[in-house]
Amino acid sequence: MLRVRIIKVKKIILYALSLLILATVCTAGLAFIRRSVPAMASVREIKGKEIVRNIDTGFFREMILWAVPAARASMPQEGPFFVFEDLKINFDIFDPKNYLALQVPLIGLMEIEPVTTPGVELPPDPIEDEHKPSESPPPSTPGEDIEVERIKPSGGKPIVLIYHTHTTESYMPSEAYNYEPRDQAYHTNDLRFTVVRVGEVLSSELSKMGISVLHDKTVHDVPSYMYSYSNSLKTLERVLKGNPSIQVVLDIHRDAPVSDPQKSREMTTVKIEGKYYSRIMFVVGTDKTFPHPHWKENYKFALLLQEKLEELYPGITREIDLREERFNQHVSKKALLVEIGSHGNTLEESMESAKALAKALYEVLRDLSETKSE
């Protein structure tokens, strides 16, 4: 009996609490209705846009101020914050600003215009790619009257700068230089197996011949390949500012003319006197995309190097690739993008070509350093 009596007491308490809660809710509801009836009656008299105009926006106002405190300066102090006539339904799904304006209407009042920094090469759609042939015809080649500026004495300071915009470009793995590519296009973060190694050979050979060289190994295509050229331009500006004696600027790459490495190899390999070399191609940028007043001097310098290479190593060069992009070559009157081999070549073949390029460059620079005959 005692247990049954306790259970009954608990049920009575529960019933009492439920009745109390119900009474409280009903009382609050009736009070709300009494206060709302006059307002609701007035709403009936208002039609269309006026309904939106007179809705109380206090809650919305506080939410905006909590999220964007700076909005207080532009927010009306009296009257509705939202005015129906001010809303403009002009939604462009490709404009990110519109999505932000849905969340923060104040943004919809802003006029936004994209801007670029003068002189900085932003990648086109999708990226600036020297491997892909230009869809537009290149500009006509300059005439023979263009002269290459002569080499000025440097007092032992660097004359040649070697760098790499696509620093992680590598070659077909070989027995002597075996590595694990990070992708099918043959790239690696280990600079011992990339175009940096080819640049080291070129730098070393030029130094042996008495030409002072600065080899910059800054990585520009990691983590983003898209911004390689804007990254390398920063390096160029920094290095050239600290070394004003530099007069020749070489951006050493390796090509990928087609996706199939074996087909690329057929295009970029030559056998000279029993030895295999990676063929060399000069890419010359022009002024069609960005200002580049000295591109013709660069082109003439490329012709001099190509002629000397063919004289020393017949068949080692490919046709000069004249492009609409400038590839940062505006920094010097002797700036070239040099493709040594492709992803179908081995590192050994490309290192041999670097030695050949060093010999040709030495002779061209020697000729340009001699006093011009009267």
C-alpha positions in Angstrom: 0.0 0.0 0.0 2.8 2.4 0.9 4.4 2.0 -2.6 1.1 2.6 -4.3 0.4 5.7 -2.3 3.9 7.1 -3.2 3.2 6.5 -6.9 -0.1 8.4 -6.7 1.5 11.3 -5.1 4.1 11.5 -7.9 1.3 11.5 -10.5 -0.5 14.3 -8.7 2.6 16.4 -8.7 3.2 15.7 -12.4 -0.4 16.7 -13.3 -0.1 19.9 -11.3 3.1 20.9 -13.1 1.5 20.2 -16.4 -1.6 22.3 -15.6 0.7 25.2 -14.4 2.7 25.2 -17.6 -0.4 25.1 -19.7 -2.0 28.0 -17.8 1.2 30.0 -18.2 1.3 29.4 -21.9 -2.3 30.3 -22.4 -2.0 33.5 -20.4 1.1 34.6 -22.4 -0.7 33.7 -25.6 -3.8 35.7 -24.7 -1.7 38.7 -23.8 0.2 38.5 -27.1 -3.1 38.3 -29.1 -4.6 41.3 -27.2 -1.5 43.4 -28.1 -1.3 42.1 -31.7 -5.0 42.5 -32.7 -4.8 46.3 -33.3 -1.6 45.9 -35.3 -3.1 43.0 -37.4 -6.2 45.1 -38.1 -4.0 47.9 -39.5 -2.1 45.4 -41.6 -5.2 44.4 -43.4 -5.5 47.9 -44.8 -2.1 47.8 -46.3 -1.4 46.1 -49.6 1.5 44.9 -51.7 4.7 46.8 -51.1 3.5 48.7 -48.0 3.3 45.4 -46.1 7.1 44.9 -46.5 7.8 48.6 -45.9 6.2 48.6 -42.3 7.4 45.2 -41.0 9.3 45.8 -37.8 13.0 45.1 -38.6 14.5 45.4 -35.1 15.6 41.8 -35.0 17.1 42.0 -38.4 18.8 45.2 -37.6 20.5 43.7 -34.5 21.7 40.7 -36.5 23.3 42.9 -39.1 25.0 45.0 -36.5 26.3 42.0 -34.7 27.7 40.6 -37.9 29.0 43.8 -39.5 29.5 46.5 -36.8 30.6 49.0 -39.4 27.1 49.0 -40.9 25.9 51.2 -38.1 27.3 54.3 -39.9 25.2 53.6 -43.0 22.0 52.3 -41.2 19.0 54.5 -41.0 18.2 55.5 -37.4 14.4 55.7 -37.9 12.0 53.9 -40.1 12.4 50.5 -41.8 15.9 49.3 -42.6 14.7 47.5 -45.7 12.8 49.5 -48.4 11.2 47.4 -51.1 11.8 49.8 -53.9 15.6 49.8 -53.2 15.9 46.1 -53.9 17.4 45.3 -57.3 16.8 41.8 -58.6 19.8 41.5 -60.9 21.5 38.3 -59.9 24.5 37.1 -61.8 25.3 33.5 -60.8 28.9 34.0 -62.0 29.6 37.0 -59.7 30.8 36.0 -56.2 29.7 39.4 -54.9 26.0 38.4 -55.3 26.3 35.5 -53.0 27.9 37.7 -50.3 25.1 40.3 -50.8 22.5 37.6 -50.0 24.1 37.2 -46.6 25.1 40.8 -46.0 22.9 43.2 -48.0 25.2 46.1 -47.3 27.6 44.5 -49.8 25.0 44.9 -52.5 25.4 48.7 -52.3 29.2 48.5 -53.1 30.6 49.0 -56.6 33.4 46.5 -57.1 35.7 46.6 -60.1 38.6 44.2 -60.6 42.0 45.7 -60.9 45.5 44.5 -61.7 48.9 45.7 -60.6 50.8 47.2 -63.6 53.7 45.1 -64.7 52.7 41.9 -63.0 51.9 39.1 -65.3 48.8 37.4 -64.2 48.3 34.0 -65.8 45.7 33.9 -68.6 43.0 31.3 -68.8 43.9 28.8 -67.5 47.7 29.3 -67.2 50.6 30.7 -69.2 52.0 27.6 -70.9 55.0 27.7 -73.2 54.4 24.1 -74.1 51.1 24.8 -75.8 51.4 26.4 -79.2 49.8 29.8 -79.6 46.4 29.8 -81.2 47.1 33.2 -82.8 49.7 33.8 -85.5 52.9 35.2 -84.0 54.1 38.7 -85.0 56.4 39.0 -87.9 60.1 38.5 -87.3 62.2 41.7 -87.0 64.4 42.7 -89.9 68.1 42.1 -90.2 68.8 45.7 -89.2 68.4 44.9 -85.5 71.7 44.9 -83.6 72.4 43.2 -80.4 73.8 45.4 -77.7 77.4 44.7 -76.9 78.6 43.2 -73.6 79.9 45.7 -71.2 82.9 44.9 -68.9 81.7 43.8 -65.5 84.9 43.7 -63.5 84.5 40.1 -62.5 80.8 40.5 -61.5 78.1 38.2 -62.9 77.2 38.7 -66.5 74.9 35.7 -66.9 71.9 34.8 -64.8 70.5 31.3 -65.0 67.1 30.5 -63.3 64.1 28.3 -63.7 60.5 29.3 -63.8 59.3 25.7 -63.8 61.9 24.5 -61.4 60.5 21.0 -60.8 60.5 20.0 -64.5 62.4 16.8 -64.9 63.3 14.1 -67.5 62.7 10.5 -68.2 64.3 8.4 -65.4 67.5 6.6 -66.4 69.8 4.1 -64.8 72.2 6.7 -63.7 69.5 9.3 -62.6 66.6 7.2 -61.3 63.9 8.9 -59.3 60.1 8.6 -58.7 58.2 11.3 -60.6 55.4 12.9 -58.7 53.1 12.9 -61.8 52.9 11.6 -65.4 54.4 14.8 -66.7 57.7 14.1 -65.0 58.1 16.6 -62.2 59.9 16.1 -58.9 60.7 18.2 -55.9 64.2 16.7 -55.8 66.2 19.3 -57.6 69.0 16.8 -58.3 66.8 15.4 -61.1 65.3 18.5 -62.6 66.3 21.3 -65.0 68.2 22.8 -62.0 70.8 20.0 -62.6 71.0 21.1 -66.2 71.5 24.7 -65.1 74.3 23.6 -62.8 76.2 22.0 -65.7 75.6 25.2 -67.9 76.8 27.4 -65.0 79.9 25.2 -64.3 80.9 25.1 -68.0 80.6 28.9 -68.4 82.6 29.5 -65.2 85.4 27.2 -66.5 85.5 29.5 -69.6 85.9 32.6 -67.5 82.3 33.9 -67.7 80.9 34.9 -64.3 77.5 33.3 -63.7 74.8 33.5 -61.1 72.6 30.4 -60.9 69.4 31.0 -58.9 67.6 27.8 -57.8 64.5 29.3 -56.3 61.5 27.0 -56.7 58.7 28.9 -58.5 56.1 26.2 -59.5 55.4 24.7 -56.1 52.8 24.7 -54.6 51.0 26.3 -57.6 52.1 25.8 -61.2 49.6 28.5 -62.2 51.6 31.4 -60.7 55.1 30.2 -61.8 55.8 33.3 -64.0 54.6 35.8 -61.5 56.8 34.1 -58.9 59.9 34.0 -61.1 59.4 37.7 -62.0 59.8 38.6 -58.3 63.0 36.6 -58.2 64.3 38.3 -61.4 63.6 41.8 -60.0 65.3 41.0 -56.7 68.4 39.4 -58.3 68.8 42.0 -61.0 68.5 44.8 -58.5 71.3 43.3 -56.4 73.4 42.5 -59.5 73.2 45.3 -62.1 76.1 43.8 -64.0 73.9 40.9 -65.3 73.3 41.3 -69.1 72.2 37.8 -70.2 69.2 36.2 -68.6 68.4 32.5 -69.3 65.3 30.7 -68.1 66.1 27.0 -68.5 63.2 24.6 -69.1 62.5 21.3 -70.6 59.8 20.9 -73.2 56.8 18.7 -73.5 55.7 19.2 -77.2 53.2 16.3 -77.0 51.9 14.3 -74.0 53.4 11.0 -75.2 57.1 11.0 -74.0 58.2 8.7 -76.8 56.8 10.9 -79.5 58.3 13.9 -77.7 61.7 12.2 -77.7 61.5 11.7 -81.5 61.1 15.5 -81.8 63.7 16.5 -79.3 66.7 14.1 -79.7 69.6 14.2 -82.1 72.7 12.0 -82.5 75.9 13.9 -83.3 79.2 12.1 -83.8 77.9 9.0 -82.0 76.5 10.9 -79.0 72.9 11.7 -78.2 71.9 15.2 -77.3 68.6 16.8 -76.3 67.7 19.3 -78.9 67.5 23.0 -77.9 64.7 25.4 -78.7 64.6 29.2 -77.9 61.3 30.6 -77.0 61.1 34.4 -77.7 58.3 36.5 -76.1 56.9 39.6 -77.9 54.9 42.6 -77.0 51.4 41.3 -78.0 50.3 40.6 -74.4 52.4 42.9 -72.2 54.7 45.8 -72.9 58.1 44.5 -74.2 60.0 47.2 -76.1 63.2 45.2 -76.6 61.8 41.8 -77.8 63.4 42.3 -81.2 66.9 42.4 -79.6 66.1 39.2 -77.7 65.1 37.6 -81.0 68.3 38.7 -82.7 70.3 37.3 -79.7 68.5 34.0 -80.1 69.4 33.9 -83.8 73.1 34.5 -82.9 73.0 31.6 -80.4 71.1 29.3 -82.8 73.5 30.0 -85.6 76.5 29.3 -83.4 75.0 26.1 -82.1 74.3 24.8 -85.5 77.8 25.7 -86.6 79.3 23.7 -83.7 76.6 20.9 -83.4 74.6 20.6 -86.6 71.0 19.6 -85.9 71.0 20.3 -82.2 68.5 23.2 -82.4 64.8 23.4 -83.2 63.0 26.3 -84.8 62.8 29.4 -82.7 59.3 29.7 -81.1 58.1 33.2 -81.4 55.2 33.8 -79.0 52.7 36.5 -78.1 53.4 36.1 -74.4 56.6 37.8 -73.1 57.5 35.2 -70.4 59.3 37.8 -68.2 61.8 38.5 -71.0 61.3 42.2 -70.7 63.8 42.4 -67.9 66.8 42.3 -70.3 67.8 42.8 -74.0 69.3 39.4 -73.9 66.7 37.4 -72.1 65.6 34.0 -73.5 63.5 31.0 -72.5 65.6 27.9 -73.3 63.9 24.5 -73.7 66.6 21.8 -73.4 65.1 18.5 -74.4 61.7 17.2 -73.4 60.2 14.7 -70.9 61.2 12.1 -73.4 64.9 12.8 -73.0 67.2 11.7 -70.2 69.0 13.9 -67.8 72.3 12.8 -69.3 71.3 13.9 -72.8 70.2 17.2 -71.5 73.4 17.8 -69.5 75.4 17.1 -72.7 73.3 19.8 -74.5 74.0 22.2 -71.6 77.7 21.8 -72.3 77.1 22.5 -76.0 75.0 25.6 -75.1 77.8 26.8 -72.8 80.4 26.6 -75.6 78.1 28.4 -78.1 77.2 31.1 -75.6 80.9 31.7 -74.7 81.8 32.3 -78.4 78.8 34.6 -78.9 79.6 36.6 -75.8 83.2 36.8 -76.8 82.3 38.2 -80.2 80.0 40.7 -78.6 82.7 41.8 -76.1 85.2 42.6 -78.8 85.7 46.2 -79.8 83.5 47.0 -82.8 85.6 47.7 -85.9 85.4 51.1 -87.5 
